[in-house]
């Protein structure tokens, strides 16, 4: 008899899919806002911003949020460094 994926694992995979979809949607919204204030790939602070699906969102989640907010604040205040 062929083994089947346990129900709890199927549910975990479904949750992961939903979380990924939500993260993508949220990331797009953040990226669009940043672009609207001039924080795009040509801005000097771009690398600090944790945008455009930056890998730090996954592996440094404790730092991604404050880095993004700090960078947006700098851009809003006309800072470039």
N, CA, C and O atoms as a CHARMM CRD file, in Angstrom:
* protein
*
  324
    1    1 UNK  N      0.84300  -1.19200   0.00000 PROA 1      0.00000
    2    1 UNK  CA     0.00000   0.00000   0.00000 PROA 1      0.00000
    3    1 UNK  C      0.88900   1.25700   0.00000 PROA 1      0.00000
    4    1 UNK  O      1.85400   1.34400   0.75900 PROA 1      0.00000
    5    2 UNK  N      0.55600   2.19900  -0.83900 PROA 2      0.00000
    6    2 UNK  CA     1.31700   3.44200  -0.96300 PROA 2      0.00000
    7    2 UNK  C      1.02800   4.36000   0.22700 PROA 2      0.00000
    8    2 UNK  O     -0.12800   4.55500   0.60200 PROA 2      0.00000
    9    3 UNK  N      2.08300   4.91800   0.81300 PROA 3      0.00000
   10    3 UNK  CA     1.93000   5.83400   1.95300 PROA 3      0.00000
   11    3 UNK  C      1.44800   7.19400   1.46200 PROA 3      0.00000
   12    3 UNK  O      1.75100   7.61900   0.34700 PROA 3      0.00000
   13    4 UNK  N      0.69600   7.85700   2.31700 PROA 4      0.00000
   14    4 UNK  CA     0.13900   9.16500   1.98800 PROA 4      0.00000
   15    4 UNK  C      0.73200  10.22500   2.92400 PROA 4      0.00000
   16    4 UNK  O      1.20700   9.92000   4.01900 PROA 4      0.00000
   17    5 UNK  N      0.69000  11.44500   2.46900 PROA 5      0.00000
   18    5 UNK  CA     1.15300  12.56500   3.29000 PROA 5      0.00000
   19    5 UNK  C      0.17100  12.73300   4.44300 PROA 5      0.00000
   20    5 UNK  O     -1.03800  12.79700   4.21700 PROA 5      0.00000
   21    6 UNK  N      0.67200  12.80500   5.67600 PROA 6      0.00000
   22    6 UNK  CA    -0.23900  12.99300   6.81900 PROA 6      0.00000
   23    6 UNK  C     -1.02500  14.30300   6.69600 PROA 6      0.00000
   24    6 UNK  O     -0.54500  15.28600   6.13200 PROA 6      0.00000
   25    7 UNK  N     -2.23200  14.28700   7.23400 PROA 7      0.00000
   26    7 UNK  CA    -3.10400  15.46600   7.15000 PROA 7      0.00000
   27    7 UNK  C     -2.45700  16.70200   7.75700 PROA 7      0.00000
   28    7 UNK  O     -2.57400  17.79800   7.21000 PROA 7      0.00000
   29    8 UNK  N     -1.77400  16.53200   8.88700 PROA 8      0.00000
   30    8 UNK  CA    -1.17200  17.70000   9.52600 PROA 8      0.00000
   31    8 UNK  C     -0.07600  18.30100   8.65100 PROA 8      0.00000
   32    8 UNK  O      0.13400  19.51400   8.67200 PROA 8      0.00000
   33    9 UNK  N      0.62100  17.47200   7.88500 PROA 9      0.00000
   34    9 UNK  CA     1.65400  17.99100   6.98200 PROA 9      0.00000
   35    9 UNK  C      0.99600  18.72500   5.81400 PROA 9      0.00000
   36    9 UNK  O      1.47200  19.77800   5.39100 PROA 9      0.00000
   37   10 UNK  N     -0.09200  18.17000   5.29900 PROA 10     0.00000
   38   10 UNK  CA    -0.83600  18.85300   4.23200 PROA 10     0.00000
   39   10 UNK  C     -1.29000  20.23100   4.70300 PROA 10     0.00000
   40   10 UNK  O     -1.21000  21.20900   3.96000 PROA 10     0.00000
   41   11 UNK  N     -1.76700  20.29900   5.94100 PROA 11     0.00000
   42   11 UNK  CA    -2.21700  21.58400   6.49200 PROA 11     0.00000
   43   11 UNK  C     -1.04600  22.55900   6.64400 PROA 11     0.00000
   44   11 UNK  O     -1.18400  23.74900   6.35900 PROA 11     0.00000
   45   12 UNK  N      0.08900  22.05800   7.08700 PROA 12     0.00000
   46   12 UNK  CA     1.27500  22.91700   7.19100 PROA 12     0.00000
   47   12 UNK  C      1.68000  23.47500   5.82800 PROA 12     0.00000
   48   12 UNK  O      2.02700  24.65000   5.71000 PROA 12     0.00000
   49   13 UNK  N      1.63600  22.64000   4.82000 PROA 13     0.00000
   50   13 UNK  CA     1.99300  23.08300   3.46400 PROA 13     0.00000
   51   13 UNK  C      0.98500  24.12900   2.97100 PROA 13     0.00000
   52   13 UNK  O      1.37600  25.11500   2.34600 PROA 13     0.00000
   53   14 UNK  N     -0.29100  23.92100   3.24400 PROA 14     0.00000
   54   14 UNK  CA    -1.30800  24.92100   2.86800 PROA 14     0.00000
   55   14 UNK  C     -1.06400  26.24500   3.59000 PROA 14     0.00000
   56   14 UNK  O     -1.16500  27.31200   2.98600 PROA 14     0.00000
   57   15 UNK  N     -0.74200  26.17400   4.88700 PROA 15     0.00000
   58   15 UNK  CA    -0.45200  27.39300   5.65600 PROA 15     0.00000
   59   15 UNK  C      0.76300  28.11000   5.09000 PROA 15     0.00000
   60   15 UNK  O      0.77600  29.33700   4.99000 PROA 15     0.00000
   61   16 UNK  N      1.79000  27.33900   4.71600 PROA 16     0.00000
   62   16 UNK  CA     2.99300  27.93300   4.14700 PROA 16     0.00000
   63   16 UNK  C      2.66300  28.64900   2.84300 PROA 16     0.00000
   64   16 UNK  O      3.15100  29.75100   2.59200 PROA 16     0.00000
   65   17 UNK  N      1.83400  28.02200   2.01500 PROA 17     0.00000
   66   17 UNK  CA     1.44100  28.62800   0.74800 PROA 17     0.00000
   67   17 UNK  C      0.69400  29.93200   0.98500 PROA 17     0.00000
   68   17 UNK  O      0.97700  30.93500   0.33000 PROA 17     0.00000
   69   18 UNK  N     -0.26000  29.93100   1.91800 PROA 18     0.00000
   70   18 UNK  CA    -1.01500  31.14200   2.22500 PROA 18     0.00000
   71   18 UNK  C     -0.10000  32.23900   2.77500 PROA 18     0.00000
   72   18 UNK  O     -0.24800  33.41000   2.42400 PROA 18     0.00000
   73   19 UNK  N      0.83900  31.85800   3.63300 PROA 19     0.00000
   74   19 UNK  CA     1.77300  32.83900   4.19300 PROA 19     0.00000
   75   19 UNK  C      2.64600  33.43100   3.09200 PROA 19     0.00000
   76   19 UNK  O      2.90800  34.63400   3.08600 PROA 19     0.00000
   77   20 UNK  N      3.09500  32.59800   2.16600 PROA 20     0.00000
   78   20 UNK  CA     3.92200  33.08400   1.06200 PROA 20     0.00000
   79   20 UNK  C      3.13500  34.04600   0.18000 PROA 20     0.00000
   80   20 UNK  O      3.66400  35.06700  -0.25900 PROA 20     0.00000
   81   21 UNK  N      1.87800  33.72100  -0.07600 PROA 21     0.00000
   82   21 UNK  CA     1.03900  34.60500  -0.88700 PROA 21     0.00000
   83   21 UNK  C      0.83600  35.94800  -0.18200 PROA 21     0.00000
   84   21 UNK  O      0.92400  37.00500  -0.80600 PROA 21     0.00000
   85   22 UNK  N      0.56900  35.89600   1.10800 PROA 22     0.00000
   86   22 UNK  CA     0.36100  37.12400   1.88400 PROA 22     0.00000
   87   22 UNK  C      1.64600  37.95400   1.93600 PROA 22     0.00000
   88   22 UNK  O      1.60000  39.17700   1.80700 PROA 22     0.00000
   89   23 UNK  N      2.79000  37.29400   2.12300 PROA 23     0.00000
   90   23 UNK  CA     4.06000  38.00200   2.14100 PROA 23     0.00000
   91   23 UNK  C      4.32800  38.66200   0.79000 PROA 23     0.00000
   92   23 UNK  O      4.79200  39.80100   0.73400 PROA 23     0.00000
   93   24 UNK  N      4.03700  37.94700  -0.29600 PROA 24     0.00000
   94   24 UNK  CA     4.23600  38.52100  -1.62600 PROA 24     0.00000
   95   24 UNK  C      3.37300  39.76900  -1.80700 PROA 24     0.00000
   96   24 UNK  O      3.86200  40.80200  -2.26300 PROA 24     0.00000
   97   25 UNK  N      2.09200  39.67400  -1.45000 PROA 25     0.00000
   98   25 UNK  CA     1.18000  40.81100  -1.57900 PROA 25     0.00000
   99   25 UNK  C      1.64100  41.99000  -0.72900 PROA 25     0.00000
  100   25 UNK  O      1.63600  43.13500  -1.18100 PROA 25     0.00000
  101   26 UNK  N      2.03900  41.69800   0.50400 PROA 26     0.00000
  102   26 UNK  CA     2.50200  42.74700   1.41300 PROA 26     0.00000
  103   26 UNK  C      3.80400  43.35700   0.91500 PROA 26     0.00000
  104   26 UNK  O      3.98600  44.57400   0.95700 PROA 26     0.00000
  105   27 UNK  N      4.70600  42.50700   0.44500 PROA 27     0.00000
  106   27 UNK  CA     5.97700  42.98700  -0.09700 PROA 27     0.00000
  107   27 UNK  C      5.78200  43.90800  -1.27800 PROA 27     0.00000
  108   27 UNK  O      6.45900  44.92800  -1.39800 PROA 27     0.00000
  109   28 UNK  N      4.85800  43.55200  -2.15100 PROA 28     0.00000
  110   28 UNK  CA     4.56600  44.40100  -3.31400 PROA 28     0.00000
  111   28 UNK  C      4.05000  45.75700  -2.85400 PROA 28     0.00000
  112   28 UNK  O      4.43700  46.78700  -3.40700 PROA 28     0.00000
  113   29 UNK  N      3.17800  45.76700  -1.84600 PROA 29     0.00000
  114   29 UNK  CA     2.64000  47.03700  -1.33400 PROA 29     0.00000
  115   29 UNK  C      3.75300  47.90000  -0.74200 PROA 29     0.00000
  116   29 UNK  O      3.79400  49.10600  -0.98600 PROA 29     0.00000
  117   30 UNK  N      4.65900  47.29300   0.03500 PROA 30     0.00000
  118   30 UNK  CA     5.78500  48.05000   0.60600 PROA 30     0.00000
  119   30 UNK  C      6.68400  48.56800  -0.52100 PROA 30     0.00000
  120   30 UNK  O      7.08400  49.73200  -0.50700 PROA 30     0.00000
  121   31 UNK  N      7.00100  47.71500  -1.48800 PROA 31     0.00000
  122   31 UNK  CA     7.85400  48.10700  -2.60200 PROA 31     0.00000
  123   31 UNK  C      7.24200  49.26900  -3.39400 PROA 31     0.00000
  124   31 UNK  O      7.94700  50.19800  -3.78700 PROA 31     0.00000
  125   32 UNK  N      5.91800  49.20900  -3.62400 PROA 32     0.00000
  126   32 UNK  CA     5.24400  50.28800  -4.35600 PROA 32     0.00000
  127   32 UNK  C      5.30500  51.59500  -3.57700 PROA 32     0.00000
  128   32 UNK  O      5.52300  52.65600  -4.16200 PROA 32     0.00000
  129   33 UNK  N      5.11400  51.52800  -2.25800 PROA 33     0.00000
  130   33 UNK  CA     5.21600  52.74300  -1.44700 PROA 33     0.00000
  131   33 UNK  C      6.62900  53.31600  -1.52900 PROA 33     0.00000
  132   33 UNK  O      6.81100  54.51200  -1.75500 PROA 33     0.00000
  133   34 UNK  N      7.62100  52.45400  -1.34300 PROA 34     0.00000
  134   34 UNK  CA     9.00700  52.91700  -1.39200 PROA 34     0.00000
  135   34 UNK  C      9.32500  53.55500  -2.73800 PROA 34     0.00000
  136   34 UNK  O      9.98600  54.59100  -2.80200 PROA 34     0.00000
  137   35 UNK  N      8.85900  52.94100  -3.79200 PROA 35     0.00000
  138   35 UNK  CA     9.07100  53.50000  -5.12400 PROA 35     0.00000
  139   35 UNK  C      8.39800  54.86900  -5.25700 PROA 35     0.00000
  140   35 UNK  O      8.94000  55.77400  -5.89200 PROA 35     0.00000
  141   36 UNK  N      7.21300  55.01400  -4.65500 PROA 36     0.00000
  142   36 UNK  CA     6.48100  56.28500  -4.75600 PROA 36     0.00000
  143   36 UNK  C      7.19900  57.43500  -4.05300 PROA 36     0.00000
  144   36 UNK  O      6.97100  58.59900  -4.38200 PROA 36     0.00000
  145   37 UNK  N      8.07100  57.11800  -3.08000 PROA 37     0.00000
  146   37 UNK  CA     8.82400  58.17700  -2.39000 PROA 37     0.00000
  147   37 UNK  C     10.24900  58.28000  -2.92100 PROA 37     0.00000
  148   37 UNK  O     11.07900  58.99900  -2.36300 PROA 37     0.00000
  149   38 UNK  N     10.52700  57.55300  -4.00700 PROA 38     0.00000
  150   38 UNK  CA    11.84300  57.64300  -4.63500 PROA 38     0.00000
  151   38 UNK  C     12.85400  56.63200  -4.14600 PROA 38     0.00000
  152   38 UNK  O     14.01600  56.67700  -4.55000 PROA 38     0.00000
  153   39 UNK  N     12.44300  55.72900  -3.29400 PROA 39     0.00000
  154   39 UNK  CA    13.35700  54.71100  -2.77700 PROA 39     0.00000
  155   39 UNK  C     13.28300  53.49700  -3.70200 PROA 39     0.00000
  156   39 UNK  O     12.53900  52.54800  -3.45500 PROA 39     0.00000
  157   40 UNK  N     14.06600  53.55300  -4.76200 PROA 40     0.00000
  158   40 UNK  CA    14.09700  52.46600  -5.73000 PROA 40     0.00000
  159   40 UNK  C     15.53400  52.00500  -5.91400 PROA 40     0.00000
  160   40 UNK  O     16.42000  52.43800  -5.17900 PROA 40     0.00000
  161   41 UNK  N     15.77400  51.13700  -6.88000 PROA 41     0.00000
  162   41 UNK  CA    17.11000  50.55500  -7.04600 PROA 41     0.00000
  163   41 UNK  C     18.19000  51.57800  -7.38700 PROA 41     0.00000
  164   41 UNK  O     19.37700  51.25600  -7.34500 PROA 41     0.00000
  165   42 UNK  N     17.79900  52.79700  -7.72200 PROA 42     0.00000
  166   42 UNK  CA    18.77800  53.83800  -8.03700 PROA 42     0.00000
  167   42 UNK  C     19.08900  54.74100  -6.83900 PROA 42     0.00000
  168   42 UNK  O     19.98800  55.57800  -6.91400 PROA 42     0.00000
  169   43 UNK  N     18.36100  54.57700  -5.75200 PROA 43     0.00000
  170   43 UNK  CA    18.56500  55.40400  -4.56300 PROA 43     0.00000
  171   43 UNK  C     19.77600  54.89300  -3.78000 PROA 43     0.00000
  172   43 UNK  O     19.96500  53.68300  -3.66100 PROA 43     0.00000
  173   44 UNK  N     20.60200  55.80900  -3.24100 PROA 44     0.00000
  174   44 UNK  CA    21.79600  55.37700  -2.49700 PROA 44     0.00000
  175   44 UNK  C     21.50800  54.50700  -1.27500 PROA 44     0.00000
  176   44 UNK  O     22.37200  53.73300  -0.86200 PROA 44     0.00000
  177   45 UNK  N     20.32500  54.61300  -0.69300 PROA 45     0.00000
  178   45 UNK  CA    19.98600  53.82300   0.49300 PROA 45     0.00000
  179   45 UNK  C     19.25300  52.52700   0.15300 PROA 45     0.00000
  180   45 UNK  O     18.80500  51.81000   1.04700 PROA 45     0.00000
  181   46 UNK  N     19.13500  52.23200  -1.12100 PROA 46     0.00000
  182   46 UNK  CA    18.36300  51.07100  -1.55300 PROA 46     0.00000
  183   46 UNK  C     18.80300  49.77900  -0.86500 PROA 46     0.00000
  184   46 UNK  O     17.96100  48.98700  -0.44300 PROA 46     0.00000
  185   47 UNK  N     20.09900  49.56300  -0.75100 PROA 47     0.00000
  186   47 UNK  CA    20.60100  48.31400  -0.16200 PROA 47     0.00000
  187   47 UNK  C     20.27800  48.18300   1.32400 PROA 47     0.00000
  188   47 UNK  O     20.30600  47.07400   1.85900 PROA 47     0.00000
  189   48 UNK  N     19.97400  49.27700   1.99500 PROA 48     0.00000
  190   48 UNK  CA    19.63400  49.24300   3.41800 PROA 48     0.00000
  191   48 UNK  C     18.15100  48.96300   3.67200 PROA 48     0.00000
  192   48 UNK  O     17.75800  48.69300   4.80700 PROA 48     0.00000
  193   49 UNK  N     17.33700  49.02500   2.63400 PROA 49     0.00000
  194   49 UNK  CA    15.89000  49.09000   2.81100 PROA 49     0.00000
  195   49 UNK  C     15.17300  47.75900   3.00700 PROA 49     0.00000
  196   49 UNK  O     14.02500  47.76600   3.45300 PROA 49     0.00000
  197   50 UNK  N     15.78200  46.62600   2.69900 PROA 50     0.00000
  198   50 UNK  CA    15.11100  45.32300   2.81500 PROA 50     0.00000
  199   50 UNK  C     13.81000  45.31000   2.01800 PROA 50     0.00000
  200   50 UNK  O     12.76000  44.92300   2.52900 PROA 50     0.00000
  201   51 UNK  N     13.89200  45.73400   0.77300 PROA 51     0.00000
  202   51 UNK  CA    12.71600  45.70300  -0.09800 PROA 51     0.00000
  203   51 UNK  C     13.02500  44.85500  -1.32400 PROA 51     0.00000
  204   51 UNK  O     14.11400  44.29500  -1.44900 PROA 51     0.00000
  205   52 UNK  N     12.07100  44.77200  -2.20800 PROA 52     0.00000
  206   52 UNK  CA    12.17500  43.96800  -3.42400 PROA 52     0.00000
  207   52 UNK  C     12.50600  42.51400  -3.06500 PROA 52     0.00000
  208   52 UNK  O     13.47600  41.94200  -3.56200 PROA 52     0.00000
  209   53 UNK  N     11.69700  41.94600  -2.21000 PROA 53     0.00000
  210   53 UNK  CA    11.85600  40.54700  -1.79900 PROA 53     0.00000
  211   53 UNK  C     13.25900  40.23300  -1.28800 PROA 53     0.00000
  212   53 UNK  O     13.81900  39.18200  -1.59900 PROA 53     0.00000
  213   54 UNK  N     13.80300  41.12200  -0.52700 PROA 54     0.00000
  214   54 UNK  CA    15.13800  40.96200   0.05400 PROA 54     0.00000
  215   54 UNK  C     15.20100  39.69400   0.89800 PROA 54     0.00000
  216   54 UNK  O     14.29300  39.42900   1.68600 PROA 54     0.00000
  217   55 UNK  N     16.23600  38.92900   0.74600 PROA 55     0.00000
  218   55 UNK  CA    16.40100  37.66400   1.46900 PROA 55     0.00000
  219   55 UNK  C     16.43300  37.87000   2.98000 PROA 55     0.00000
  220   55 UNK  O     16.12600  36.94700   3.73400 PROA 55     0.00000
  221   56 UNK  N     16.80100  39.07300   3.43300 PROA 56     0.00000
  222   56 UNK  CA    16.85100  39.34000   4.86900 PROA 56     0.00000
  223   56 UNK  C     15.47700  39.22100   5.52600 PROA 56     0.00000
  224   56 UNK  O     15.38800  39.02400   6.73800 PROA 56     0.00000
  225   57 UNK  N     14.41600  39.33800   4.74500 PROA 57     0.00000
  226   57 UNK  CA    13.07700  39.16000   5.28900 PROA 57     0.00000
  227   57 UNK  C     12.93700  37.75800   5.87000 PROA 57     0.00000
  228   57 UNK  O     12.23700  37.56000   6.86300 PROA 57     0.00000
  229   58 UNK  N     13.60100  36.78700   5.25300 PROA 58     0.00000
  230   58 UNK  CA    13.50900  35.39200   5.68400 PROA 58     0.00000
  231   58 UNK  C     14.56000  35.03700   6.72400 PROA 58     0.00000
  232   58 UNK  O     14.25200  34.36400   7.70800 PROA 58     0.00000
  233   59 UNK  N     15.80100  35.48100   6.52000 PROA 59     0.00000
  234   59 UNK  CA    16.87400  34.98100   7.38400 PROA 59     0.00000
  235   59 UNK  C     17.27500  35.96800   8.47800 PROA 59     0.00000
  236   59 UNK  O     17.99300  35.59100   9.40400 PROA 59     0.00000
  237   60 UNK  N     16.83500  37.20100   8.39300 PROA 60     0.00000
  238   60 UNK  CA    17.14500  38.19000   9.43100 PROA 60     0.00000
  239   60 UNK  C     15.88800  38.98600   9.76100 PROA 60     0.00000
  240   60 UNK  O     15.91200  40.21600   9.79600 PROA 60     0.00000
  241   61 UNK  N     14.80400  38.28000  10.00000 PROA 61     0.00000
  242   61 UNK  CA    13.52200  38.96200  10.17400 PROA 61     0.00000
  243   61 UNK  C     13.52400  39.97300  11.31400 PROA 61     0.00000
  244   61 UNK  O     12.77200  40.94700  11.26500 PROA 61     0.00000
  245   62 UNK  N     14.34600  39.76900  12.33700 PROA 62     0.00000
  246   62 UNK  CA    14.40600  40.72700  13.44800 PROA 62     0.00000
  247   62 UNK  C     15.05400  42.04000  13.03700 PROA 62     0.00000
  248   62 UNK  O     14.82300  43.07100  13.67000 PROA 62     0.00000
  249   63 UNK  N     15.86000  42.01200  11.98700 PROA 63     0.00000
  250   63 UNK  CA    16.54400  43.21800  11.52800 PROA 63     0.00000
  251   63 UNK  C     15.86400  43.84900  10.31200 PROA 63     0.00000
  252   63 UNK  O     15.98400  45.05400  10.09400 PROA 63     0.00000
  253   64 UNK  N     15.15900  43.05400   9.52900 PROA 64     0.00000
  254   64 UNK  CA    14.53900  43.56800   8.30800 PROA 64     0.00000
  255   64 UNK  C     13.54400  44.68900   8.59700 PROA 64     0.00000
  256   64 UNK  O     13.55200  45.71700   7.92000 PROA 64     0.00000
  257   65 UNK  N     12.69800  44.49400   9.59000 PROA 65     0.00000
  258   65 UNK  CA    11.68100  45.50500   9.90000 PROA 65     0.00000
  259   65 UNK  C     12.29800  46.83900  10.31800 PROA 65     0.00000
  260   65 UNK  O     11.97100  47.86300   9.71900 PROA 65     0.00000
  261   66 UNK  N     13.18200  46.86800  11.32700 PROA 66     0.00000
  262   66 UNK  CA    13.74400  48.17100  11.70800 PROA 66     0.00000
  263   66 UNK  C     14.59400  48.79300  10.59600 PROA 66     0.00000
  264   66 UNK  O     14.59200  50.01300  10.43600 PROA 66     0.00000
  265   67 UNK  N     15.31600  47.98000   9.83100 PROA 67     0.00000
  266   67 UNK  CA    16.11900  48.52300   8.73400 PROA 67     0.00000
  267   67 UNK  C     15.23600  49.18800   7.68900 PROA 67     0.00000
  268   67 UNK  O     15.55300  50.27400   7.20300 PROA 67     0.00000
  269   68 UNK  N     14.13400  48.54200   7.34400 PROA 68     0.00000
  270   68 UNK  CA    13.22000  49.10100   6.35200 PROA 68     0.00000
  271   68 UNK  C     12.61700  50.40700   6.85700 PROA 68     0.00000
  272   68 UNK  O     12.60800  51.40900   6.14100 PROA 68     0.00000
  273   69 UNK  N     12.11500  50.39500   8.08900 PROA 69     0.00000
  274   69 UNK  CA    11.48100  51.59700   8.63300 PROA 69     0.00000
  275   69 UNK  C     12.48000  52.74600   8.77000 PROA 69     0.00000
  276   69 UNK  O     12.15400  53.89200   8.46000 PROA 69     0.00000
  277   70 UNK  N     13.67500  52.44900   9.22800 PROA 70     0.00000
  278   70 UNK  CA    14.70500  53.47800   9.36800 PROA 70     0.00000
  279   70 UNK  C     15.06700  54.07400   8.00400 PROA 70     0.00000
  280   70 UNK  O     15.23300  55.28700   7.87800 PROA 70     0.00000
  281   71 UNK  N     15.18700  53.23700   7.00900 PROA 71     0.00000
  282   71 UNK  CA    15.54400  53.71500   5.67200 PROA 71     0.00000
  283   71 UNK  C     14.43000  54.56300   5.08500 PROA 71     0.00000
  284   71 UNK  O     14.70400  55.60500   4.49100 PROA 71     0.00000
  285   72 UNK  N     13.17900  54.14200   5.23600 PROA 72     0.00000
  286   72 UNK  CA    12.05900  54.94100   4.73200 PROA 72     0.00000
  287   72 UNK  C     12.04300  56.30500   5.41900 PROA 72     0.00000
  288   72 UNK  O     11.83300  57.32900   4.76800 PROA 72     0.00000
  289   73 UNK  N     12.26400  56.31700   6.72600 PROA 73     0.00000
  290   73 UNK  CA    12.29500  57.58600   7.46400 PROA 73     0.00000
  291   73 UNK  C     13.39700  58.49600   6.95200 PROA 73     0.00000
  292   73 UNK  O     13.19400  59.70200   6.80900 PROA 73     0.00000
  293   74 UNK  N     14.55800  57.92700   6.67500 PROA 74     0.00000
  294   74 UNK  CA    15.66300  58.72600   6.13400 PROA 74     0.00000
  295   74 UNK  C     15.27100  59.34500   4.79400 PROA 74     0.00000
  296   74 UNK  O     15.52600  60.52500   4.55500 PROA 74     0.00000
  297   75 UNK  N     14.65900  58.56000   3.93200 PROA 75     0.00000
  298   75 UNK  CA    14.25900  59.06300   2.62200 PROA 75     0.00000
  299   75 UNK  C     13.20800  60.15600   2.77300 PROA 75     0.00000
  300   75 UNK  O     13.28200  61.18300   2.09900 PROA 75     0.00000
  301   76 UNK  N     12.23800  59.94700   3.64600 PROA 76     0.00000
  302   76 UNK  CA    11.21500  60.96300   3.87400 PROA 76     0.00000
  303   76 UNK  C     11.79500  62.26600   4.38900 PROA 76     0.00000
  304   76 UNK  O     11.22800  63.33400   4.16300 PROA 76     0.00000
  305   77 UNK  N     12.92900  62.18300   5.08500 PROA 77     0.00000
  306   77 UNK  CA    13.58800  63.36600   5.63100 PROA 77     0.00000
  307   77 UNK  C     14.72700  63.87700   4.76900 PROA 77     0.00000
  308   77 UNK  O     15.50800  64.72200   5.20600 PROA 77     0.00000
  309   78 UNK  N     14.82700  63.36900   3.54600 PROA 78     0.00000
  310   78 UNK  CA    15.81100  63.86800   2.60500 PROA 78     0.00000
  311   78 UNK  C     17.23300  63.41600   2.82500 PROA 78     0.00000
  312   78 UNK  O     18.15200  63.97000   2.22100 PROA 78     0.00000
  313   79 UNK  N     17.44600  62.42500   3.67300 PROA 79     0.00000
  314   79 UNK  CA    18.79300  61.93000   3.93100 PROA 79     0.00000
  315   79 UNK  C     19.20500  60.93300   2.84300 PROA 79     0.00000
  316   79 UNK  O     18.36700  60.20600   2.31000 PROA 79     0.00000
  317   80 UNK  N     20.48900  60.90500   2.52100 PROA 80     0.00000
  318   80 UNK  CA    20.97800  59.95700   1.50500 PROA 80     0.00000
  319   80 UNK  C     22.06200  59.05800   2.04500 PROA 80     0.00000
  320   80 UNK  O     22.64600  58.27700   1.29300 PROA 80     0.00000
  321   81 UNK  N     22.34200  59.14600   3.31200 PROA 81     0.00000
  322   81 UNK  CA    23.36500  58.27400   3.92500 PROA 81     0.00000
  323   81 UNK  C     22.86000  57.69900   5.21500 PROA 81     0.00000
  324   81 UNK  O     23.57400  56.94500   5.87600 PROA 81     0.00000
